Amino acid sequence: MCLMALAFGMGMNAQEARPWERYLNEVMTQEDAESETWEETYELLCELEQHPLDINSATREQLEELPFLSAQQVEELVEYLDRYGAMRSLNELLMIRSLDYGQRRLLTYFTYIGEEESEQIPKVGTMARYGQHELIGTGRIPFYERKGDQEGYLGYPYRHWLRYQFKYGEWVKFGLVGAQDAGEPFFAHQNKWGYDYYSFYLQLRNLGRLESLCLGNYRVSMGMGLVMNSEFSLGKVAILQNMGRSVNSLRAHSSRSNNSLRGVAATVDLGKGVKMTAFASYQAMDATLNKDSTAATVLTTSYHRTETEMAKKNNLHALKTGGSLRYVNNGIRLGLHALYIHLDRELRPNTSALYRQHYPQGQDFLNASLDYGLVRPRLALSGETALDKSGHLATINSASVRLGDGLNIMTLQRFYSYDYSSLDAQSYSDGGRVQNESGIYLGLSWQPSPSFRLAAYTDYAYFAWARYQVSQSSYSWDNLMQATWLRRNWTFGTRYRYRLRQRDNEDKDALTNRMEHRWRLCAEYAGDSGWGSRTQLDGGYCAYGEGEWGTMISESLSYTYRWLRLNGGIGYFHTDSYDSRIYLYERGPLYTYSMSSFYGEGIRYWLMTRVNIGQRLMLTAKVGVTDYFDRTTIGSGYQQVNASSMTDLDIQVRWKF
C-alpha cells in the first residue's frame, strides 16, 4: 500500500523485526511474486538492514540501490551532503523536502550516522582487529517425503546454506556462500567439494580514485537495464515509488542466486563528475544441449537434483566484458554502456515455433546504449536507448513531475523491437522480456493529508510478434488503484487491479480476451506494547471460460519483548483452479524470502520464534503447515507428495564475533 502510511505504522513499533518487509509486501503484484529478482531484492534489503550504510560516506550509486527513492530524492541527498557537509543526526533528513515521512522512516532502517572516517586507507592489522565477522547457517527440514526422495533425486531432502562474511566499515567486505537445494547431492557426484553452489566475493571501497573494486562474484547494473541489469526488477507499483529512475551500481554478490558475474570489476572516479566502470567475467552456466553439441537453452533454475538436471550443469561457459562511462553534474546525467558476450558453444534454440524465431542465437553478442537524464526539484527525465550488434533498437524513457507537495505523476514509454537481442537485459516490461514490446505507462500518487494516500497506474502494451500461446500480434492492458488510511495505531488499505491479456482461442485462428479482477482489503495494528497484527482479505475473479473465483483470508500476529520475537499467522484459501491462485507473504528467517501461492481449498498456518542470546548469538526457528481439503496428493512428478498436508521446519543460527 502507501509507502508513507506503512512507515507511520513502522514507527509506532520500532522494535518489530524487519518492519520494512511491509514495503515489499505492499508494492508486489502477482508477477513480482513469481520473479526470482524479487528474492534478490529481499536479500539486498536484509543485508542493508544488518549492515546499514553510513549516509555521510554513501555514494550516489549506493543510494540508488534503495528501491523506494526517486531520482529527485537521491539528487537532493547528495546535494545536501555536498553543500552542508556530514549529517550529525538522521533528523536532518527533515531538510530534504522531497522525502515524505514514510521514506524518512525507511531510511532509518538502512542508514546510520557514522563517525567521521579518515581518508587514509586503514592498515591491515587495524581492519583485522576491529572488523566484524558474521557466520549464518540456515536449514529446512521437511516432514514429508517427495516421490523424488524415494527414487530420482541424488541427494537428501534437506535444503541448507552457509555464509561467512567479514566487514570493516565501508572499506572492506568479503565472504563465502555455500548453498544446497533439497534433493541435490552433498559431497557426492559432481559436488565433490560439498555444496552445489559457491560464491566467493571481495569488495574494496574508497581507495583514492578507485571508488570500488570487486573480485569473485559481483553484480553490475547500468542505466535502465537495456544492456545489463543484475539487480532487482522494476515492478509496476515499485516503479511508481522511485519514479522510473535509472540505477548504476557495482557491488559484491553475497546471496544464493546465480544471477551474478564472476571475475573482476572496478569503478574509478575520474573527477569533475565523470566515473568509469569496467568488468570482465568468465563463468559456467547450465544449458540444454542439442544433438550437435550446440546449446538449445540457457537455464537459470540452478536445480541439480536428478541425473538429467546434473547432466545440464556447467555445459556452457560465457566470457562477459564491458563497462560504462558516466557523467553526472548539476542534475544532468549522461552515460555510455557496452557489453560483449562470447559463448564457448553456439546458442541455437529450437525456432520451429513462431514465437521463438527471434530468440537470441549465435556465439557472440554485443549491446551498447546511451543513458540520459535530467533532475530538477519538480521534474525528472530519464531514459536509455540501446542497439544490439545487428542494429536492432530498444528504448525506454520516463518523466515524473511533482505538481505539489502531495501530488506526483509519471509516464513511462518503451519500445523493444521484436528482433532486439540481449542475454543480460532486464528492464520494465509487461511481457517479462526486453524484446517484442511497446507501450505506455501512466502513474499517479496523491497524498492530500498525512494520513491518506492514493496510488494508481494504467499500463498498455502492444506485442508486434507472436508470443507463447499467442500466434499473432496482441496487446494487454493493466490497471491498479490502491489507497491507505492511517488512524492512530491502525492502518487500513485497499487495492483493486484489472488486467486484460489476449490468448489464442481453442482453434488458434483468433484471439480471446482473458480478463482478471483482483482485490485486497487489509487492516493492520501496531501497538506500543510490542503487539502487532494484520488482517488481510485477498480475492480474484478470472472472467474467461466459465469464470473462476479465488479468495483467501489471513491473520498474522507479532510480539516483541527485549530478546524475544514471536510471529505467527493462519490463512484459509479457496480457489476454483490454479489460474485464480492467491499469493501470501510470510515472515521468515534472515535472508529467507517467503512468498507462496495457494489454490484449491485448505489452510496455511505458521509460527516463528527468534531469540537473541547476548549481543552475538541469534537463534530462529519457524514451522509452517499447509493442509489441503480437496486432494490426497500434492504436486506432480518428482515433487509429488502422497499426502494432503505438508510441514516444514526452518532453523537458523547467526553468530557475530
C-alpha positions in Angstrom: 0.0 0.0 0.0 1.1 3.5 0.5 4.7 3.9 1.4 4.2 6.8 3.8 1.4 5.3 5.8 3.2 2.0 6.0 6.2 3.7 7.6 3.9 5.6 10.0 2.9 2.1 11.3 6.5 1.0 11.4 7.5 3.9 13.6 4.8 3.0 16.1 6.5 -0.3 16.8 10.2 0.4 16.3 11.2 -2.9 18.0 9.4 -5.0 15.5 11.6 -7.3 13.4 12.1 -6.1 9.8 9.2 -3.7 9.6 10.4 -2.7 6.1 9.0 -6.1 4.9 5.7 -4.3 4.7 7.0 -2.2 1.9 7.9 -5.2 -0.3 4.6 -6.9 0.6 2.5 -3.9 -0.5 4.3 -3.0 -3.7 4.4 -6.6 -5.0 1.9 -7.8 -7.6 1.4 -11.4 -8.8 4.1 -11.1 -11.5 6.6 -9.8 -9.0 5.9 -12.7 -6.6 6.8 -15.1 -9.4 10.0 -13.3 -10.3 13.3 -14.5 -8.9 14.7 -11.0 -8.9 12.4 -10.0 -6.0 14.0 -12.6 -3.8 17.3 -10.9 -4.6 15.8 -7.5 -3.7 14.7 -9.0 -0.4 18.2 -10.3 0.3 19.7 -6.9 -0.5 17.4 -5.1 1.9 18.2 -7.8 4.6 21.9 -7.2 4.0 21.4 -3.4 4.3 19.4 -3.7 7.5 22.1 -5.9 9.1 24.9 -3.8 7.7 23.4 -0.3 7.1 25.1 2.4 5.0 26.9 5.3 6.6 24.8 8.0 5.0 27.7 10.5 5.1 30.0 8.3 3.1 27.4 6.6 0.9 27.9 7.1 -2.8 25.2 8.1 -5.3 25.3 4.6 -6.6 24.7 3.1 -3.2 21.7 5.4 -2.5 20.3 4.4 -5.9 20.2 0.8 -4.7 17.4 1.7 -2.3 14.3 0.9 -4.3 12.0 3.4 -2.7 14.0 6.6 -3.5 13.3 8.6 -6.6 15.9 10.4 -8.7 15.0 13.8 -7.2 15.4 12.4 -3.7 18.8 10.9 -4.4 19.9 14.1 -6.0 18.7 16.2 -3.0 20.5 13.9 -0.6 23.8 14.1 -2.5 23.5 17.9 -2.9 22.7 18.4 0.8 25.8 16.5 1.8 28.0 18.3 -0.7 26.7 21.7 0.5 26.4 21.3 4.3 28.8 18.5 5.0 28.3 15.4 7.1 25.0 15.0 8.9 25.0 15.0 12.7 21.7 13.2 13.1 19.2 11.4 10.9 16.8 14.1 12.0 18.4 16.2 9.3 16.5 14.2 6.7 13.7 16.6 7.5 15.6 19.1 5.5 15.2 17.0 2.3 11.8 18.4 1.2 11.1 15.7 -1.4 11.3 12.9 1.3 8.0 12.2 2.9 7.6 10.8 6.4 7.4 7.2 5.3 10.6 7.4 3.2 12.5 9.0 6.1 11.4 6.2 8.4 12.5 3.6 5.8 15.9 5.3 5.6 16.4 4.9 9.3 16.5 1.1 8.8 19.1 1.1 6.1 21.4 4.1 7.0 23.2 5.4 10.1 25.3 8.4 11.1 28.9 7.0 11.5 31.9 8.6 13.0 33.9 10.7 10.6 36.4 8.4 8.9 39.9 9.4 8.0 40.6 9.5 4.3 43.7 7.5 4.9 43.4 3.8 4.0 43.3 1.7 7.2 46.1 -0.8 7.9 45.5 -4.5 7.6 46.1 -5.0 11.3 43.5 -2.4 12.2 40.9 -4.0 9.9 41.7 -7.5 11.3 41.3 -6.3 14.9 38.2 -4.2 14.6 36.4 -5.8 11.7 33.1 -7.6 12.1 32.7 -11.3 11.5 29.4 -12.9 10.9 28.5 -16.6 10.4 25.0 -17.7 9.4 23.7 -21.2 8.9 20.2 -22.0 7.7 18.4 -25.3 7.1 15.0 -26.6 6.1 13.7 -29.9 7.3 10.6 -31.3 5.5 8.3 -33.6 7.5 7.1 -35.4 4.3 8.5 -37.4 1.5 8.5 -36.5 -2.2 8.4 -39.0 -5.0 11.9 -37.9 -5.9 13.2 -38.6 -2.4 12.3 -42.3 -2.9 13.7 -42.5 -6.5 15.2 -39.9 -8.7 16.9 -37.4 -6.5 20.6 -37.7 -6.0 20.7 -36.2 -2.5 19.0 -35.7 0.8 15.6 -33.9 1.1 17.1 -31.1 3.2 17.8 -27.6 2.0 20.6 -25.7 3.7 23.1 -22.9 3.2 26.0 -21.3 5.0 27.5 -17.8 4.8 30.6 -16.3 6.4 31.2 -12.5 6.0 33.8 -10.1 7.2 33.2 -6.3 7.1 35.2 -3.3 8.1 33.2 -0.1 7.8 32.7 0.9 4.2 36.3 -0.1 3.3 36.3 -3.9 3.1 33.7 -6.7 2.7 34.5 -10.3 1.8 32.8 -13.6 2.3 31.9 -17.1 1.1 28.4 -18.5 0.5 27.6 -22.2 0.0 24.1 -23.3 -0.8 22.2 -26.6 -1.4 18.7 -27.2 -2.7 16.6 -30.1 -1.4 17.5 -33.2 -3.4 20.9 -32.1 -4.6 23.9 -34.3 -3.7 26.3 -33.1 -0.9 29.9 -34.2 -1.2 28.8 -36.7 -3.9 28.5 -37.0 -7.7 29.7 -33.7 -9.3 29.5 -31.9 -6.0 32.7 -33.4 -4.6 33.5 -30.1 -2.8 30.3 -30.2 -0.8 27.7 -27.6 -1.7 26.1 -27.4 -5.1 26.7 -23.6 -5.3 29.5 -21.5 -4.0 30.0 -17.7 -4.2 33.3 -16.0 -3.1 33.3 -12.2 -3.0 35.7 -9.4 -2.1 34.9 -5.7 -2.3 37.1 -2.8 -1.5 35.9 0.8 -1.5 37.2 4.3 -1.2 40.8 3.6 -2.3 41.5 7.1 -3.5 40.3 7.4 -7.1 39.4 3.8 -7.0 35.8 4.0 -5.8 35.1 0.3 -5.8 37.0 -2.9 -6.6 35.2 -6.3 -6.8 36.8 -9.8 -7.0 35.0 -13.1 -7.3 31.2 -12.9 -7.6 29.7 -9.5 -8.2 26.7 -7.7 -9.8 26.6 -4.9 -12.3 23.7 -2.7 -13.3 23.8 0.0 -16.0 21.2 2.6 -16.9 17.7 1.4 -17.1 18.7 -2.2 -17.8 18.6 -2.4 -21.6 22.2 -3.7 -21.8 22.7 -5.3 -18.4 20.8 -5.3 -15.1 21.6 -7.9 -12.4 19.8 -6.1 -9.7 16.1 -6.0 -8.8 13.4 -5.7 -11.4 11.1 -2.7 -11.7 7.7 -3.8 -10.7 4.7 -1.7 -11.7 3.9 -0.5 -8.2 7.5 -0.1 -7.1 8.4 2.0 -10.2 5.7 4.5 -9.0 7.7 4.9 -5.8 11.1 5.5 -7.4 9.6 7.4 -10.4 11.4 5.4 -13.1 14.9 6.4 -12.2 18.0 4.5 -13.6 20.5 2.5 -11.5 24.2 2.3 -11.9 25.8 0.0 -9.4 28.7 -2.3 -8.8 28.6 -4.5 -5.7 29.7 -7.8 -4.3 27.3 -10.7 -4.7 26.6 -12.2 -1.3 23.3 -14.0 -2.0 22.5 -17.6 -3.1 21.2 -16.8 -6.5 23.2 -17.4 -9.7 22.4 -14.1 -11.2 25.9 -12.7 -11.0 29.2 -12.3 -12.8 32.5 -13.9 -11.7 35.8 -12.2 -12.2 37.0 -8.7 -11.6 35.3 -5.3 -11.8 36.2 -1.7 -10.8 34.7 1.8 -10.7 37.1 4.7 -11.0 36.3 8.3 -10.2 38.0 10.4 -12.9 37.0 13.7 -11.4 34.6 16.5 -12.5 31.6 14.2 -12.3 33.0 11.5 -14.6 33.2 7.9 -13.5 34.2 4.8 -15.3 33.3 1.2 -14.6 35.0 -1.8 -16.3 34.5 -5.5 -15.7 35.5 -8.9 -17.0 33.8 -12.2 -16.1 34.2 -15.9 -17.0 31.7 -18.4 -15.6 30.0 -21.7 -16.2 26.3 -21.8 -17.0 23.7 -24.5 -17.1 22.4 -25.4 -20.6 20.4 -27.9 -22.5 22.4 -29.3 -25.5 21.3 -30.2 -29.0 22.5 -33.4 -30.7 25.2 -31.5 -32.4 26.5 -30.2 -29.0 25.2 -26.6 -29.6 23.2 -25.1 -26.8 19.5 -25.2 -27.1 18.5 -23.2 -24.0 20.3 -21.4 -21.2 18.9 -22.5 -17.8 18.6 -20.3 -14.7 16.8 -22.6 -12.3 20.1 -23.9 -10.8 18.5 -27.3 -9.8 20.8 -30.3 -10.0 18.7 -32.9 -8.2 18.4 -35.6 -10.8 20.8 -37.3 -13.3 19.1 -35.3 -16.1 19.5 -32.0 -14.3 23.0 -32.8 -13.3 23.9 -33.5 -16.9 23.0 -29.9 -17.8 25.3 -28.4 -15.2 28.1 -26.2 -16.5 27.5 -27.2 -20.1 28.2 -23.6 -21.3 30.8 -21.1 -20.4 30.5 -17.4 -21.0 33.0 -14.6 -21.3 31.4 -11.2 -20.5 33.3 -8.0 -20.6 32.2 -4.4 -20.9 31.7 -1.2 -18.9 30.3 2.3 -18.7 31.5 5.9 -18.8 29.1 8.2 -16.9 28.9 11.9 -16.3 26.7 13.4 -13.5 26.7 17.1 -12.6 24.1 19.6 -11.5 21.3 17.1 -12.2 22.4 16.2 -15.7 23.3 12.6 -16.3 24.9 11.0 -19.4 26.2 7.5 -19.8 27.7 5.2 -22.4 27.3 1.5 -21.7 28.6 -1.6 -23.6 28.6 -5.4 -23.1 30.3 -8.1 -25.1 29.5 -11.8 -24.5 31.2 -14.8 -26.1 29.9 -18.3 -25.5 32.1 -21.4 -25.9 29.2 -23.1 -27.6 26.8 -21.7 -30.2 23.4 -20.9 -28.9 20.9 -22.4 -31.3 17.4 -22.6 -29.8 14.5 -24.5 -31.5 12.9 -21.9 -33.6 10.2 -24.1 -35.1 7.6 -22.4 -33.0 6.7 -18.9 -34.4 7.2 -17.1 -31.0 10.8 -18.5 -30.7 12.0 -17.3 -34.1 13.7 -14.2 -32.7 15.2 -15.7 -29.6 18.9 -14.8 -29.2 21.2 -17.0 -31.3 24.9 -17.3 -32.0 28.1 -17.3 -30.0 28.9 -13.5 -29.9 26.6 -10.8 -28.6 27.2 -7.1 -28.4 25.0 -4.4 -26.9 25.6 -0.7 -26.4 23.4 2.1 -25.1 23.2 5.8 -24.3 21.8 6.6 -20.9 20.5 10.1 -20.2 18.6 12.1 -17.6 17.8 15.5 -16.1 16.8 16.0 -12.5 15.2 19.2 -11.2 13.3 19.9 -7.9 9.9 19.2 -9.5 10.9 17.4 -12.8 12.9 14.3 -13.6 13.6 12.9 -17.0 15.3 9.6 -17.5 15.9 7.2 -20.5 18.1 4.8 -22.3 18.4 3.8 -25.9 20.2 0.6 -26.9 21.3 -1.2 -30.0 22.4 -4.8 -30.5 25.2 -5.9 -32.9 22.7 -6.0 -35.8 21.4 -2.5 -35.2 18.0 -3.5 -33.7 16.6 -0.9 -31.3 15.3 -0.8 -27.7 14.5 2.4 -25.9 12.8 3.3 -22.6 12.0 6.9 -21.4 10.3 8.2 -18.3 9.2 11.6 -17.0 8.0 12.4 -13.5 6.5 15.7 -12.3 5.8 17.0 -8.7 2.7 19.1 -9.2 2.5 19.9 -5.5 3.8 18.6 -2.2 1.3 15.8 -2.3 0.7 15.1 -6.0 3.1 13.3 -8.3 2.6 11.9 -11.8 4.8 9.9 -14.1 4.8 8.4 -17.5 7.0 5.7 -19.0 7.3 4.8 -22.7 9.2 1.8 -24.0 9.8 0.3 -27.4 11.6 -3.0 -27.7 12.0 -4.3 -31.2 10.9 -7.9 -31.7 14.3 -8.8 -33.0 16.4 -6.9 -30.4 18.8 -9.5 -29.0 20.4 -9.4 -25.5 21.2 -12.1 -22.9 21.5 -9.9 -19.8 19.0 -7.1 -20.4 16.3 -6.7 -17.7 14.1 -3.7 -17.6 10.5 -2.6 -17.2 8.1 -4.7 -19.3 4.7 -6.3 -19.2 5.8 -9.4 -21.1 8.8 -10.1 -19.0 11.4 -9.6 -21.8 13.3 -6.7 -23.3 12.0 -7.7 -26.7 8.8 -7.5 -28.8 7.0 -4.9 -26.7 6.0 -1.3 -27.0 3.8 0.5 -24.5 2.9 3.5 -22.3 2.6 3.6 -18.5 0.9 6.4 -16.6 1.1 6.6 -12.8 -0.2 8.9 -10.1 0.4 9.2 -6.4 -1.6 11.7 -4.3 -1.3 12.5 -0.6 -3.9 15.1 0.3 -3.2 14.7 4.1 -0.5 12.9 6.3 -3.0 10.1 7.0 -4.3 9.3 3.5 -2.6 8.4 0.2 -3.8 7.2 -3.1 -1.7 5.5 -5.9 -2.9 4.3 -9.3 -1.5 3.3 -12.7 -2.6 2.2 -16.1 -0.3 0.4 -18.5 -1.0 -0.5 -22.1 1.4 -2.8 -24.0 1.4 -4.0 -27.7 3.3 -7.0 -28.9 4.0 -6.9 -32.6 5.3 -10.5 -32.9 3.9 -13.8 -31.7 4.3 -14.8 -28.1 3.8 -18.0 -26.1 0.2 -19.1 -26.5 -0.4 -16.1 -28.8 0.2 -16.8 -32.5 -0.2 -13.2 -33.8 0.1 -9.6 -32.7 -1.7 -8.9 -29.4 -2.0 -6.4 -26.6 -2.5 -6.2 -22.8 -4.0 -3.6 -20.5 -3.2 -3.4 -16.8 -4.8 -1.1 -14.2 -4.4 -0.8 -10.5 -5.6 1.6 -7.8 -4.8 1.4 -4.1 -5.4 3.6 -1.1 -4.2 3.7 2.5 -5.6 5.4 5.5 -3.9 5.8 8.9 -5.8 6.2 12.1 -3.7 6.3 15.3 -2.3 2.8 15.7 -4.3 1.4 12.8 -3.5 1.3 9.1 -6.3 0.4 6.6 -5.6 -0.4 3.0 -7.4 -1.5 -0.1 -6.3 -2.4 -3.6 -8.1 -3.3 -6.9 -6.5 -4.5 -10.1 -8.0 -5.1 -13.5 -5.9 -6.8 -16.2 -6.7 -7.8 -19.7 -4.5 -10.2 -21.7 -5.0 -11.8 -25.1 -4.5 -15.5 -25.9 -5.2 -17.9 -28.8 -8.7 -19.5 -28.9 -9.0 -23.3 -29.0 -8.8 -23.3 -32.8 -5.8 -21.0 -32.8 -7.5 -18.9 -35.6 -8.4 -15.8 -33.4 -7.6 -14.2 -30.1 -9.7 -14.1 -27.0 -9.6 -11.6 -24.1 -8.7 -13.0 -20.7 -9.7 -10.6 -18.0 -8.7 -10.8 -14.4 -10.0 -8.9 -11.4 -8.0 -9.0 -8.1 -8.6 -7.1 -4.9 -7.2 -6.8 -1.4 -8.5 -5.4 1.9 -6.3 -5.2 5.0 -6.3 -3.7 8.5 -3.0 -3.5 10.5 -2.5 -2.7 14.1 0.9 -1.7 15.6 0.8 -1.1 19.3 3.3 0.5 21.6 3.4 -2.6 23.9 5.1 -4.8 21.4 2.0 -6.4 19.9 1.0 -6.2 16.3 -1.5 -7.8 13.9 -2.5 -7.8 10.3 -5.9 -9.0 8.9 -6.0 -9.4 5.1 -8.6 -10.5 2.6 -7.4 -11.3 -1.0 -9.7 -12.2 -3.8 -9.8 -12.6 -7.6 -12.1 -13.4 -10.5 -10.9 -14.7 -13.8 -13.5 -13.7 -16.4 -12.9 -16.2 -19.1 -14.4 -19.7 -19.8 -17.0 -20.4 -17.1 -15.4 -17.9 -14.8 -13.2 -18.8 -11.8 -13.1 -17.4 -8.3 -10.4 -17.4 -5.7 -10.2 -15.9 -2.2 -8.0 -16.1 0.9 -8.4 -14.6 4.4 -5.4 -14.5 6.6 -4.4 -13.2 10.0 -0.9 -12.6 11.4 0.3 -11.6 14.8 3.6 -10.4 16.2 5.1 -9.8 19.6 8.4 -8.3 20.7 9.9 -8.3 24.2 13.6 -7.4 24.5 15.4 -10.6 23.5 12.3 -12.5 22.2 10.3 -12.0 19.0 7.3 -14.1 18.0 5.5 -14.1 14.7 2.7 -16.3 13.6 -0.2 -16.5 11.1 -3.0 -18.5 9.7 -5.0 -18.3 6.4 -7.9 -20.1 4.7 -7.9 -20.2 0.9 -10.5 -21.5 -1.6 -10.0 -21.1 -5.4 -11.5 -22.8 -8.4 -8.2 -23.5 -10.1 -4.6 -22.6 -10.5 -5.5 -19.6 -12.6 -7.3 -18.0 -9.7 -4.5 -18.7 -7.2 -3.7 -16.4 -4.3 -0.2 -15.3 -3.1 0.6 -14.8 0.6 3.8 -13.3 2.0 5.1 -14.6 5.4 7.9 -13.5 7.7 10.9 -15.8 7.5 14.4 -16.1 8.9 17.1 -13.6 7.8 17.8 -13.7 4.1 15.0 -16.2 3.5 12.3 -14.8 1.3 8.9 -16.5 1.8 6.1 -15.9 -0.8 3.8 -18.9 -1.5 0.9 -19.4 -3.9 -2.2 -21.3 -2.9 -5.0 -22.9 -5.0 -7.8 -25.4 -4.3 -9.1 -25.4 -0.7 -7.1 -25.5 2.5 -5.4 -23.7 5.3 -1.9 -22.4 5.9 -0.5 -21.7 9.4 2.9 -21.0 10.8 4.9 -19.9 13.9 8.3 -18.3 14.1 10.4 -17.7 17.2 13.6 -15.6 17.3 15.8 -15.4 20.4 18.8 -13.2 20.9 21.4 -14.6 23.3 23.5 -11.7 24.3 24.8 -9.4 21.5 26.5 -12.1 19.4 24.2 -15.1 19.0 20.7 -15.3 17.5 18.6 -18.4 17.1 15.5 -18.6 14.8 13.0 -21.4 14.2 9.9 -21.4 12.0 7.4 -24.2 11.5 4.9 -23.9 8.7 2.0 -26.3 7.7 -0.2 -26.4 4.6 -3.3 -28.6 4.9 -5.4 -29.2 1.7 -9.1 -30.3 2.0 -9.6 -31.1 -1.7 -6.8 -33.6 -2.5 -4.8 -36.6 -1.3 -1.7 -35.8 -3.2 0.3 -32.5 -3.6 2.4 -31.6 -6.6 3.4 -33.7 -9.5 6.4 -35.5 -10.9 9.3 -35.9 -8.6 7.8 -33.2 -6.4 4.7 -35.2 -5.7 3.8 -35.8 -2.0 1.3 -38.6 -1.3 -0.5 -36.8 1.5 -2.9 -33.9 2.0 -0.6 -31.9 4.3 3.0 -30.6 4.3 5.0 -29.4 7.3 8.4 -27.7 7.1 10.8 -26.6 9.8 13.3 -23.8 9.2 16.2 -23.3 11.6 18.8 -20.5 11.5 21.8 -19.7 13.7 23.7 -16.4 13.4 26.9 -15.7 15.3 28.7 -12.4 15.3 32.3 -12.3 16.5 
